């Protein structure tokens, strides 16, 4: 698949840079990295203990890319 992560590098296929994934607590609004949530025994907000999160969308890229069809 074209969007799978490479095993050793920090880039995706086609030279796209890997971005950190953030989640936001729905109660207090605290932003948490995905890796921090996975390291905890259960998915809980480190600040308030709430268990419902929303994934933050990636910001739009600064420039548009043109992809040519084969």
C-alpha positions as CSV (number, residue, x, y, z in Angstrom):
1,X,0.0,0.0,0.0
2,X,1.3,3.5,-0.8
3,X,0.7,5.0,2.6
4,X,2.3,2.4,4.9
5,X,5.2,3.6,7.1
6,X,8.7,2.5,6.3
7,X,10.4,0.3,8.9
8,X,13.6,2.3,9.3
9,X,12.9,5.9,8.0
10,X,10.8,8.7,9.2
11,X,9.2,9.4,5.8
12,X,6.2,7.8,4.1
13,X,6.2,6.7,0.5
14,X,6.5,9.5,-2.2
15,X,8.7,11.6,0.2
16,X,5.9,12.6,2.5
17,X,7.1,13.5,6.0
18,X,5.7,11.7,9.0
19,X,3.7,14.0,11.4
20,X,3.1,13.4,15.1
21,X,-0.5,12.3,16.0
22,X,-2.2,14.2,18.8
23,X,-5.4,13.5,20.7
24,X,-7.4,16.1,22.7
25,X,-9.2,15.3,26.0
26,X,-12.9,16.1,25.5
27,X,-13.2,17.4,29.1
28,X,-10.2,19.6,29.8
29,X,-8.8,20.1,26.2
30,X,-5.3,18.8,27.1
31,X,-3.3,17.7,24.0
32,X,-1.5,14.3,24.3
33,X,0.8,12.5,21.8
34,X,-0.4,9.1,20.7
35,X,2.8,7.5,22.0
36,X,2.1,8.9,25.5
37,X,-1.4,7.4,25.5
38,X,-0.1,4.0,24.4
39,X,2.5,4.0,27.2
40,X,-0.2,4.4,29.9
41,X,-1.9,1.2,31.3
42,X,-5.3,2.6,30.1
43,X,-6.2,5.5,27.8
44,X,-6.8,8.2,30.4
45,X,-6.1,12.0,30.3
46,X,-2.9,12.6,32.4
47,X,-4.5,15.9,33.7
48,X,-8.1,15.0,34.6
49,X,-8.5,11.2,34.1
50,X,-11.2,11.4,31.5
51,X,-11.3,8.6,28.9
52,X,-12.8,10.2,25.8
53,X,-10.4,11.7,23.3
54,X,-10.7,13.3,19.9
55,X,-8.0,12.9,17.2
56,X,-6.6,16.2,16.0
57,X,-6.6,16.6,12.3
58,X,-3.3,17.3,10.5
59,X,-2.9,20.9,9.3
60,X,-3.3,21.5,5.6
61,X,0.0,21.4,3.7
62,X,1.6,24.7,2.7
63,X,1.6,23.9,-1.0
64,X,-0.4,21.6,-3.2
65,X,1.2,18.6,-4.8
66,X,0.6,17.5,-8.3
67,X,0.5,13.8,-8.8
68,X,0.7,12.5,-12.4
69,X,-1.4,9.5,-13.4
70,X,0.3,6.5,-15.0
